[in-house]
Amino acid sequence: APSVPSLWGVPLKYISLVTLAVQNSALTIIMHYSRVSTPPSQVYSAATAVLMNEILKGVISLIFAFSRIDASSPLSIPVPFNPEPPKPRFLRSCTPSLLLVRVKKLCAELFSPDCWKLSIPAILYVIQNNLQYVAASNLEAATFQVSYQMKILTTAAFSVMMLRKRLLSTQWIALLFLAIGVGIVQIQTGACKDDASAVDAHSMNATKGFLAVVAACFTSGLAGVYFEMVLKNSQGDLWVRNVQLSLFSLLPCIAPIIVSSSGSGSNFGSVSALFHNFGPWAWATVGVQVLGGLVTAMVIKYSDNILKGFATSLSIVLSFLASVALFDFHITFTFMLGSAIVLNATWLYNQQPRRVGLGVSRDTKT
Ligand code: C5P
Protein backbone atom coordinates (compact mmCIF):
# COMPACT_ATOMS: atom_id res chain seq x y z
CA ALA A 1 0.00 0.00 0.00
CA PRO A 2 1.30 3.50 -0.75
CA SER A 3 2.59 5.44 2.26
CA VAL A 4 -0.11 7.83 3.44
CA PRO A 5 1.13 11.37 4.22
CA SER A 6 0.16 12.92 7.52
CA LEU A 7 -0.21 16.37 9.01
CA TRP A 8 0.83 16.85 12.66
CA GLY A 9 0.85 13.07 13.01
CA VAL A 10 -2.76 12.62 11.77
CA PRO A 11 -3.07 10.73 8.45
CA LEU A 12 -4.22 13.04 5.64
CA LYS A 13 -6.87 10.41 4.87
CA TYR A 14 -8.80 11.19 8.08
CA ILE A 15 -8.19 14.94 7.87
CA SER A 16 -9.61 15.00 4.34
CA LEU A 17 -12.68 12.93 5.31
CA VAL A 18 -13.57 15.10 8.31
CA THR A 19 -12.95 18.23 6.22
CA LEU A 20 -15.25 16.85 3.50
CA ALA A 21 -18.05 16.22 6.02
CA VAL A 22 -17.79 19.75 7.46
CA GLN A 23 -17.38 21.24 3.97
CA ASN A 24 -20.50 19.42 2.67
CA SER A 25 -22.66 20.82 5.47
CA ALA A 26 -21.12 24.29 5.29
CA LEU A 27 -21.71 24.45 1.54
CA THR A 28 -25.36 23.42 1.86
CA ILE A 29 -26.01 26.03 4.55
CA ILE A 30 -24.00 28.90 3.02
CA MET A 31 -25.28 28.31 -0.52
CA HIS A 32 -28.89 28.19 0.69
CA TYR A 33 -28.45 31.29 2.87
CA SER A 34 -26.64 33.26 0.15
CA ARG A 35 -29.50 32.57 -2.29
CA VAL A 36 -32.60 33.03 -0.15
CA SER A 37 -31.55 35.77 2.29
CA THR A 38 -31.82 38.58 -0.30
CA PRO A 39 -34.72 39.80 -2.48
CA PRO A 40 -34.79 38.20 -5.98
CA SER A 41 -33.57 41.46 -7.57
CA GLN A 42 -30.35 41.31 -5.50
CA VAL A 43 -29.45 37.69 -6.11
CA TYR A 44 -25.93 37.13 -7.46
CA SER A 45 -25.22 35.17 -10.63
CA ALA A 46 -24.80 31.41 -10.06
CA ALA A 47 -23.01 31.15 -13.42
CA THR A 48 -20.35 33.65 -12.24
CA ALA A 49 -19.96 31.70 -9.00
CA VAL A 50 -19.42 28.44 -10.90
CA LEU A 51 -16.88 30.16 -13.17
CA MET A 52 -14.99 31.63 -10.18
CA ASN A 53 -15.01 28.19 -8.55
CA GLU A 54 -13.36 26.59 -11.57
CA ILE A 55 -10.79 29.39 -12.01
CA LEU A 56 -9.72 29.38 -8.34
CA LYS A 57 -9.66 25.56 -8.11
CA GLY A 58 -7.69 25.39 -11.35
CA VAL A 59 -5.10 27.92 -10.15
CA ILE A 60 -4.65 26.16 -6.79
CA SER A 61 -4.37 22.75 -8.50
CA LEU A 62 -1.86 24.22 -10.95
CA ILE A 63 0.31 25.37 -8.02
CA PHE A 64 0.10 21.87 -6.46
CA ALA A 65 0.85 20.21 -9.80
CA PHE A 66 3.84 22.50 -10.37
CA SER A 67 5.22 21.96 -6.87
CA ARG A 68 4.91 18.17 -7.27
CA ILE A 69 6.95 18.25 -10.46
CA ASP A 70 9.42 20.46 -8.61
CA ALA A 71 9.79 18.12 -5.67
CA SER A 72 9.61 14.77 -7.41
CA SER A 73 11.91 15.15 -10.36
CA PRO A 74 14.63 17.79 -9.92
CA LEU A 75 17.46 15.29 -10.09
CA SER A 76 16.22 13.76 -13.33
CA ILE A 77 16.83 17.08 -15.02
CA PRO A 78 20.47 17.44 -16.21
CA VAL A 79 22.13 20.25 -14.25
CA PRO A 80 25.09 21.95 -15.99
CA PHE A 81 28.51 21.34 -14.37
CA ASN A 82 29.17 24.05 -11.81
CA PRO A 83 32.49 24.19 -9.91
CA GLU A 84 31.01 26.45 -7.17
CA PRO A 85 29.79 24.82 -3.91
CA PRO A 86 26.23 23.54 -4.37
CA LYS A 87 23.47 25.97 -3.41
CA PRO A 88 20.61 24.87 -1.15
CA ARG A 89 18.17 22.57 -2.97
CA PHE A 90 15.41 25.21 -2.98
CA LEU A 91 17.64 27.80 -4.68
CA ARG A 92 18.98 25.22 -7.12
CA SER A 93 15.43 24.39 -8.20
CA CYS A 94 14.63 28.08 -8.74
CA THR A 95 17.17 28.84 -11.47
CA PRO A 96 15.45 30.16 -14.61
CA SER A 97 16.60 27.24 -16.76
CA LEU A 98 15.28 24.63 -14.33
CA LEU A 99 12.03 26.52 -13.89
CA LEU A 100 11.65 26.56 -17.66
CA VAL A 101 12.26 22.80 -17.85
CA ARG A 102 9.63 22.24 -15.20
CA VAL A 103 7.12 24.49 -16.92
CA LYS A 104 7.70 22.54 -20.13
CA LYS A 105 7.25 19.23 -18.29
CA LEU A 106 4.04 20.46 -16.71
CA CYS A 107 2.71 21.68 -20.06
CA ALA A 108 3.57 18.32 -21.64
CA GLU A 109 1.56 16.56 -18.88
CA LEU A 110 -1.33 19.02 -19.07
CA PHE A 111 -1.71 18.80 -22.83
CA SER A 112 -1.02 15.07 -23.08
CA PRO A 113 -2.86 13.24 -25.91
CA ASP A 114 -5.43 11.82 -23.48
CA CYS A 115 -6.30 15.18 -21.85
CA TRP A 116 -9.53 15.41 -23.88
CA LYS A 117 -10.97 12.60 -21.72
CA LEU A 118 -11.46 15.14 -18.93
CA SER A 119 -13.81 17.19 -21.10
CA ILE A 120 -16.75 14.88 -20.36
CA PRO A 121 -16.64 15.03 -16.52
CA ALA A 122 -15.76 18.73 -16.79
CA ILE A 123 -18.97 19.54 -18.69
CA LEU A 124 -21.02 17.30 -16.39
CA TYR A 125 -19.57 18.92 -13.24
CA VAL A 126 -20.33 22.42 -14.58
CA ILE A 127 -23.96 21.41 -15.19
CA GLN A 128 -24.06 19.80 -11.73
CA ASN A 129 -22.58 22.83 -9.99
CA ASN A 130 -25.18 25.08 -11.65
CA LEU A 131 -28.01 22.70 -10.75
CA GLN A 132 -26.87 22.78 -7.13
CA TYR A 133 -27.67 26.50 -7.02
CA VAL A 134 -31.16 25.88 -8.42
CA ALA A 135 -31.74 23.15 -5.82
CA ALA A 136 -30.31 25.19 -2.93
CA SER A 137 -32.53 28.15 -3.91
CA ASN A 138 -35.70 26.09 -3.94
CA LEU A 139 -35.33 23.56 -1.14
CA GLU A 140 -34.65 23.72 2.58
CA ALA A 141 -30.94 23.18 3.25
CA ALA A 142 -31.47 19.88 5.08
CA THR A 143 -34.01 18.61 2.53
CA PHE A 144 -31.56 19.34 -0.28
CA GLN A 145 -28.81 17.51 1.59
CA VAL A 146 -30.93 14.39 2.17
CA SER A 147 -32.36 14.31 -1.38
CA TYR A 148 -28.85 14.73 -2.78
CA GLN A 149 -28.00 11.33 -1.25
CA MET A 150 -29.69 9.80 -4.28
CA LYS A 151 -26.33 10.32 -5.98
CA ILE A 152 -25.23 7.10 -4.24
CA LEU A 153 -27.91 5.38 -6.33
CA THR A 154 -26.80 6.91 -9.61
CA THR A 155 -23.12 6.33 -8.77
CA ALA A 156 -23.90 2.66 -8.16
CA ALA A 157 -25.85 2.37 -11.41
CA PHE A 158 -23.07 3.97 -13.48
CA SER A 159 -20.41 1.92 -11.66
CA VAL A 160 -22.25 -1.28 -12.58
CA MET A 161 -22.75 -0.17 -16.18
CA MET A 162 -19.41 1.51 -16.92
CA LEU A 163 -16.92 -0.05 -14.49
CA ARG A 164 -18.64 -3.47 -14.44
CA LYS A 165 -18.70 -3.45 -10.64
CA ARG A 166 -20.89 -5.99 -8.86
CA LEU A 167 -23.02 -5.09 -5.86
CA LEU A 168 -23.96 -7.30 -2.92
CA SER A 169 -27.64 -8.05 -2.36
CA THR A 170 -27.51 -5.95 0.84
CA GLN A 171 -26.30 -3.03 -1.22
CA TRP A 172 -29.23 -3.32 -3.64
CA ILE A 173 -31.57 -3.42 -0.60
CA ALA A 174 -29.80 -0.35 0.80
CA LEU A 175 -30.36 1.45 -2.50
CA LEU A 176 -34.07 0.62 -2.35
CA PHE A 177 -34.27 2.02 1.20
CA LEU A 178 -32.39 5.10 0.07
CA ALA A 179 -35.02 5.79 -2.57
CA ILE A 180 -37.81 5.22 -0.01
CA GLY A 181 -36.13 7.54 2.53
CA VAL A 182 -35.67 10.32 -0.01
CA GLY A 183 -39.30 9.85 -1.08
CA ILE A 184 -40.51 10.30 2.52
CA VAL A 185 -38.43 13.48 2.95
CA GLN A 186 -39.90 14.72 -0.33
CA ILE A 187 -43.49 14.14 0.85
CA GLN A 188 -42.90 16.32 3.92
CA THR A 189 -41.27 19.01 1.75
CA GLY A 190 -44.41 19.24 -0.38
CA ALA A 191 -46.54 19.47 2.75
CA CYS A 192 -44.36 22.29 4.21
CA LYS A 193 -44.08 24.26 0.98
CA ASP A 194 -46.31 27.09 2.12
CA ASP A 195 -44.44 27.45 5.42
CA ALA A 196 -41.13 27.62 3.60
CA SER A 197 -42.38 30.38 1.32
CA ALA A 198 -43.48 32.40 4.29
CA VAL A 199 -40.14 32.08 6.05
CA ASP A 200 -37.85 32.98 3.17
CA ALA A 201 -37.61 36.11 1.04
CA HIS A 202 -38.06 33.96 -2.09
CA SER A 203 -41.01 31.76 -2.80
CA MET A 204 -39.27 28.42 -3.08
CA ASN A 205 -40.48 25.95 -5.65
CA ALA A 206 -40.03 22.46 -4.17
CA THR A 207 -40.81 20.68 -7.46
CA LYS A 208 -38.22 22.72 -9.34
CA GLY A 209 -35.69 22.12 -6.56
CA PHE A 210 -36.35 18.39 -6.49
CA LEU A 211 -36.00 18.07 -10.28
CA ALA A 212 -32.69 19.96 -10.04
CA VAL A 213 -31.49 17.55 -7.34
CA VAL A 214 -32.46 14.52 -9.44
CA ALA A 215 -30.57 15.92 -12.44
CA ALA A 216 -27.57 16.84 -10.22
CA CYS A 217 -27.51 13.27 -8.85
CA PHE A 218 -27.46 11.96 -12.40
CA THR A 219 -24.51 14.17 -13.44
CA SER A 220 -22.72 13.50 -10.11
CA GLY A 221 -22.85 9.73 -10.66
CA LEU A 222 -21.84 9.88 -14.31
CA ALA A 223 -19.07 12.48 -13.80
CA GLY A 224 -17.71 10.70 -10.70
CA VAL A 225 -17.56 7.29 -12.36
CA TYR A 226 -16.08 8.76 -15.54
CA PHE A 227 -13.43 10.61 -13.51
CA GLU A 228 -12.67 7.37 -11.64
CA MET A 229 -12.31 5.57 -14.97
CA VAL A 230 -9.85 8.17 -16.28
CA LEU A 231 -7.83 8.10 -13.04
CA LYS A 232 -7.62 4.30 -12.93
CA ASN A 233 -6.88 3.75 -16.58
CA SER A 234 -4.05 6.26 -16.86
CA GLN A 235 -0.90 7.38 -15.05
CA GLY A 236 -1.67 11.11 -14.85
CA ASP A 237 -1.06 12.98 -11.59
CA LEU A 238 -4.27 13.82 -9.72
CA TRP A 239 -3.49 17.57 -9.57
CA VAL A 240 -2.72 17.64 -13.28
CA ARG A 241 -6.09 15.93 -13.86
CA ASN A 242 -7.74 18.60 -11.70
CA VAL A 243 -6.19 21.38 -13.80
CA GLN A 244 -7.35 19.64 -16.99
CA LEU A 245 -10.83 19.38 -15.46
CA SER A 246 -10.85 23.12 -14.70
CA LEU A 247 -9.51 24.04 -18.16
CA PHE A 248 -12.24 22.05 -19.90
CA SER A 249 -14.82 23.62 -17.56
CA LEU A 250 -14.05 27.15 -18.69
CA LEU A 251 -15.97 27.04 -21.97
CA PRO A 252 -19.22 25.55 -20.54
CA CYS A 253 -18.90 28.00 -17.61
CA ILE A 254 -18.58 31.05 -19.84
CA ALA A 255 -21.23 30.01 -22.40
CA PRO A 256 -24.30 30.57 -20.13
CA ILE A 257 -22.87 33.92 -18.99
CA ILE A 258 -22.61 35.08 -22.62
CA VAL A 259 -26.10 33.75 -23.44
CA SER A 260 -27.75 35.36 -20.40
CA SER A 261 -25.93 38.68 -20.88
CA SER A 262 -26.91 38.88 -24.55
CA GLY A 263 -30.51 37.97 -23.64
CA SER A 264 -30.72 40.65 -20.97
CA GLY A 265 -28.93 43.22 -23.10
CA SER A 266 -26.19 43.69 -20.50
CA ASN A 267 -22.56 44.10 -21.46
CA PHE A 268 -20.60 40.83 -21.07
CA GLY A 269 -17.32 42.74 -21.27
CA SER A 270 -18.13 44.65 -18.11
CA VAL A 271 -16.73 42.96 -15.02
CA SER A 272 -19.20 44.84 -12.85
CA ALA A 273 -22.08 43.16 -14.75
CA LEU A 274 -20.57 39.74 -13.99
CA PHE A 275 -20.09 40.56 -10.32
CA HIS A 276 -23.37 42.39 -9.81
CA ASN A 277 -24.58 41.62 -6.24
CA PHE A 278 -21.54 39.37 -5.75
CA GLY A 279 -21.09 40.08 -2.04
CA PRO A 280 -19.28 38.35 0.84
CA TRP A 281 -21.81 35.48 0.99
CA ALA A 282 -21.34 34.74 -2.70
CA TRP A 283 -17.56 34.68 -2.22
CA ALA A 284 -17.98 32.49 0.86
CA THR A 285 -20.03 30.01 -1.21
CA VAL A 286 -17.36 29.97 -3.91
CA GLY A 287 -14.61 29.52 -1.30
CA VAL A 288 -16.34 26.55 0.34
CA GLN A 289 -17.01 25.01 -3.08
CA VAL A 290 -13.34 25.39 -4.07
CA LEU A 291 -12.35 23.68 -0.82
CA GLY A 292 -14.84 20.90 -1.62
CA GLY A 293 -13.37 20.24 -5.06
CA LEU A 294 -9.84 20.06 -3.65
CA VAL A 295 -10.85 17.87 -0.69
CA THR A 296 -12.83 15.55 -3.00
CA ALA A 297 -9.65 15.08 -4.99
CA MET A 298 -7.72 14.30 -1.79
CA VAL A 299 -10.38 11.86 -0.57
CA ILE A 300 -10.20 10.03 -3.90
CA LYS A 301 -6.42 9.88 -3.56
CA TYR A 302 -5.91 9.08 0.12
CA SER A 303 -9.16 7.29 0.91
CA ASP A 304 -11.96 5.64 -1.04
CA ASN A 305 -15.63 5.98 -1.94
CA ILE A 306 -16.71 3.84 1.02
CA LEU A 307 -15.38 6.33 3.55
CA LYS A 308 -16.49 9.23 1.35
CA GLY A 309 -20.06 7.90 1.72
CA PHE A 310 -19.73 8.01 5.51
CA ALA A 311 -18.39 11.55 5.41
CA THR A 312 -21.40 12.62 3.34
CA SER A 313 -23.90 10.93 5.62
CA LEU A 314 -22.25 12.57 8.65
CA SER A 315 -22.70 15.90 6.90
CA ILE A 316 -26.47 15.28 6.69
CA VAL A 317 -26.65 15.30 10.48
CA LEU A 318 -24.49 18.43 10.70
CA SER A 319 -26.61 20.27 8.08
CA PHE A 320 -29.79 19.17 9.79
CA LEU A 321 -28.67 20.50 13.17
CA ALA A 322 -27.42 23.75 11.60
CA SER A 323 -30.72 24.19 9.71
CA VAL A 324 -32.66 23.88 12.94
CA ALA A 325 -30.41 26.47 14.61
CA LEU A 326 -30.03 28.94 11.72
CA PHE A 327 -33.19 28.73 9.59
CA ASP A 328 -35.83 27.87 12.15
CA PHE A 329 -36.23 24.54 10.37
CA HIS A 330 -39.05 22.59 11.98
CA ILE A 331 -38.34 19.00 12.94
CA THR A 332 -41.19 16.85 11.72
CA PHE A 333 -41.68 13.15 12.25
CA THR A 334 -41.58 12.43 8.51
CA PHE A 335 -38.30 14.34 8.12
CA MET A 336 -36.77 12.41 11.03
CA LEU A 337 -38.05 9.11 9.60
CA GLY A 338 -36.84 9.86 6.06
CA SER A 339 -33.43 11.08 7.29
CA ALA A 340 -33.02 8.05 9.55
CA ILE A 341 -33.82 5.70 6.62
CA VAL A 342 -31.36 7.55 4.36
CA LEU A 343 -28.61 7.43 7.01
CA ASN A 344 -29.21 3.72 7.70
CA ALA A 345 -29.30 2.94 3.98
CA THR A 346 -25.98 4.78 3.52
CA TRP A 347 -24.51 2.77 6.40
CA LEU A 348 -25.89 -0.52 5.02
CA TYR A 349 -24.64 0.24 1.52
CA ASN A 350 -21.15 0.79 2.86
CA GLN A 351 -21.14 -2.52 4.78
CA GLN A 352 -19.14 -4.85 2.61
CA PRO A 353 -16.44 -7.40 3.17
CA ARG A 354 -13.04 -5.90 2.56
CA ARG A 355 -11.82 -9.20 1.12
CA VAL A 356 -10.62 -9.50 -2.41
CA GLY A 357 -12.13 -11.93 -4.88
CA LEU A 358 -15.80 -11.05 -4.39
CA GLY A 359 -15.86 -8.79 -7.38
CA VAL A 360 -17.08 -5.96 -5.18
CA SER A 361 -14.77 -3.04 -4.97
CA ARG A 362 -15.74 0.59 -4.84
CA ASP A 363 -12.24 1.64 -3.85
CA THR A 364 -10.78 4.47 -5.87
CA LYS A 365 -7.27 4.33 -4.49
CA THR A 366 -4.84 5.85 -6.90
O1 C5P B 1 -21.57 15.69 -5.14
P1 C5P B 1 -20.30 15.22 -5.75
O2 C5P B 1 -19.43 14.40 -4.83
O3 C5P B 1 -20.50 14.59 -7.09
O4 C5P B 1 -19.55 16.60 -5.99
C1 C5P B 1 -18.29 16.65 -6.49
C2 C5P B 1 -17.84 18.11 -6.52
O5 C5P B 1 -16.44 18.12 -6.49
C3 C5P B 1 -18.29 18.87 -7.75
O6 C5P B 1 -18.61 20.19 -7.37
C4 C5P B 1 -17.06 18.89 -8.64
O7 C5P B 1 -16.98 20.07 -9.39
C5 C5P B 1 -15.94 18.80 -7.62
N1 C5P B 1 -14.79 18.02 -8.07
C6 C5P B 1 -13.61 18.67 -8.32
N2 C5P B 1 -12.51 17.96 -8.69
C7 C5P B 1 -12.56 16.62 -8.84
C8 C5P B 1 -13.77 15.93 -8.62
C9 C5P B 1 -14.87 16.67 -8.21
O8 C5P B 1 -13.56 19.88 -8.19
N3 C5P B 1 -11.47 15.97 -9.21
Residues whose N, C-alpha, C, O or C-beta is under 5 A from the ligand:
A	BS01	C5P	Y125 N129 S220 G292 G293 L294 T296 A297
